[in-house]
Amino acid sequence: MMSCRFLVVLLFCGLVHAQGPPDHRGHQGPPDHRGHSLESRVDFLEKKRGERVKQRIAFSAGLVNAQEWTTLGPFTQDKTLEFKKVVTNVGKAYSNETGIFTAPVKGVYYFQLTGVVGSTGELHAGVKKNGENKFAIYQKAGTQASASNSMLLELEEGDRVFAQLWSGKTIADQGRLSTFSGFLVFPM
């Protein structure tokens, strides 16, 4: 019985308030959601929630999915690094199969690349947006030295960001030392 009365009150309120409250001159304000059916209001709220969830984007991955000391390279040409040990991938925008992050929404994103020098004693790697160099890491202090860099990038939906090891250089990892990470700072 109580739930029936509650439903009648909801329906009554929805029918009575089809427009917003009057302003100081007595003019009705723009229509608000109180005049819509409960179903359309729920649909509206679910759509808004979906938009917010789509804007939750963050990833972090280690270069190799092993704890053994592993060196990649040297290669004869620049090599896109596939960071295999995915620790976080909220929004599923990073692919550990390709090493590419694809922006699901337009916005400002933060990216960080950290690398440990491999057997050549020199590390040169960079982060690219749609193939264009954006920032790099460099270290030539010998093996087991590291370098790190980060940058904010403005991305359009569909832009691709990835890390590349430069030809002739090496990078090493134990699943947690050489990492690639990024997240959406704010949508635009």
C-alpha positions in Angstrom: 0.0 0.0 0.0 2.8 2.4 0.9 4.6 1.9 -2.4 1.4 2.6 -4.4 1.0 5.9 -2.6 4.6 6.8 -3.3 4.2 6.1 -7.0 1.1 8.3 -7.1 3.0 11.1 -5.4 5.8 10.7 -8.0 3.4 10.8 -10.9 1.5 13.8 -9.4 4.7 15.8 -8.9 5.9 14.9 -12.4 2.6 16.1 -14.0 2.3 19.3 -11.9 5.8 20.6 -12.5 6.2 20.2 -16.2 8.0 23.6 -16.3 10.5 25.2 -14.0 9.5 27.5 -11.2 8.3 31.0 -12.2 10.9 33.8 -12.1 10.4 37.1 -10.3 8.1 38.4 -13.1 5.9 35.3 -13.0 7.2 33.7 -16.2 7.7 30.0 -16.2 11.2 28.8 -16.4 12.5 26.3 -18.9 11.2 22.7 -18.6 13.1 20.6 -16.2 13.2 16.9 -15.6 10.4 16.8 -13.1 7.9 16.9 -16.0 9.3 13.8 -17.6 8.4 10.2 -16.9 10.5 8.4 -14.4 11.8 6.2 -17.1 13.1 9.1 -19.2 14.7 10.6 -16.1 16.5 7.3 -15.4 17.7 7.1 -19.0 19.0 10.7 -18.7 20.9 9.9 -15.5 22.3 6.7 -16.9 23.6 8.5 -20.0 25.3 11.1 -17.8 26.9 8.4 -15.7 28.1 6.7 -18.9 29.7 9.9 -20.1 31.6 10.2 -16.7 32.7 6.6 -16.8 34.0 7.1 -20.4 36.2 9.9 -19.0 37.9 7.6 -16.5 41.1 6.7 -18.3 44.4 5.6 -16.8 47.0 2.9 -17.6 50.4 1.8 -16.4 52.5 -1.1 -17.7 55.9 -2.7 -17.2 57.9 -3.6 -20.2 58.1 -7.4 -19.6 55.8 -9.7 -17.7 58.7 -11.5 -15.9 60.9 -11.0 -12.9 64.0 -12.2 -14.7 66.4 -9.5 -15.9 65.4 -9.1 -19.6 67.0 -6.9 -22.3 65.3 -5.9 -25.5 67.4 -4.7 -28.5 69.4 -3.5 -30.2 67.2 -3.3 -33.3 68.2 -2.1 -36.7 65.4 0.4 -36.8 63.3 2.2 -34.2 61.0 -0.3 -32.4 57.6 0.4 -30.8 57.8 -1.0 -27.3 55.0 -3.3 -26.2 54.7 -2.9 -22.4 53.4 -6.4 -21.6 52.8 -6.3 -17.9 49.6 -4.2 -17.6 49.1 -3.2 -14.0 46.3 -0.7 -14.6 44.1 -0.2 -17.7 41.0 1.8 -16.7 39.1 2.5 -19.8 40.9 -0.1 -21.8 42.6 2.5 -24.0 46.1 0.9 -23.8 46.9 -2.3 -25.8 49.8 -4.4 -24.6 49.7 -6.3 -27.9 50.6 -3.2 -29.9 52.1 -0.9 -27.2 49.7 1.9 -28.4 47.4 4.1 -26.3 44.4 5.3 -28.2 42.6 8.4 -26.8 38.9 7.5 -26.3 38.0 11.2 -25.7 39.4 14.6 -26.5 41.4 16.0 -23.6 44.6 16.7 -21.9 46.6 13.6 -20.9 49.7 13.0 -18.8 52.3 10.5 -20.0 55.4 9.2 -18.3 58.2 6.9 -19.7 60.9 5.4 -17.5 63.6 3.1 -18.8 66.6 1.1 -17.6 69.7 0.9 -19.8 70.3 -2.5 -21.3 73.5 -4.2 -22.4 74.7 -1.5 -24.9 75.2 0.9 -22.1 73.0 3.5 -23.8 69.3 4.1 -23.8 67.5 6.4 -26.2 63.7 6.1 -26.4 60.9 8.5 -27.1 57.2 9.0 -26.8 55.4 9.8 -30.0 51.9 11.1 -30.8 50.6 9.9 -34.1 54.2 9.3 -35.2 55.6 12.7 -34.1 58.3 12.8 -31.4 57.0 14.5 -28.3 59.5 13.8 -25.6 62.5 11.4 -25.0 64.6 9.7 -22.4 68.4 9.4 -22.7 71.0 7.7 -20.6 74.6 6.7 -21.3 76.0 6.1 -17.9 76.3 2.3 -18.4 74.1 -0.6 -17.7 71.4 -0.5 -15.0 71.2 3.3 -15.1 67.8 4.7 -15.7 66.1 7.7 -17.2 62.5 9.1 -16.9 60.6 11.9 -18.5 56.9 13.0 -18.7 54.7 15.5 -20.5 51.1 16.7 -20.8 49.7 16.2 -24.3 46.5 17.6 -25.8 44.9 14.7 -27.7 41.9 14.4 -30.0 39.7 11.3 -29.8 41.5 8.6 -31.8 45.0 10.0 -31.4 47.7 7.3 -30.8 50.5 7.6 -28.3 53.3 5.1 -28.0 57.0 4.7 -26.9 59.8 3.7 -29.2 63.3 2.4 -28.6 65.7 4.1 -31.0 67.7 1.8 -33.3 71.0 0.4 -32.0 69.9 1.0 -28.3 68.7 -1.4 -25.6 66.3 -1.3 -22.7 66.1 -3.7 -19.8 63.4 -4.6 -17.2 62.3 -7.0 -14.5 58.6 -6.2 -14.9 58.6 -3.1 -12.8 61.6 -0.9 -13.7 60.9 0.2 -17.3 57.3 1.5 -17.4 54.9 3.5 -19.6 52.0 5.2 -17.9 49.3 7.8 -18.7 46.0 9.2 -17.7 43.3 11.7 -18.6 43.8 14.9 -16.7 40.6 16.5 -17.9 38.3 16.1 -21.0 37.8 19.0 -23.4 
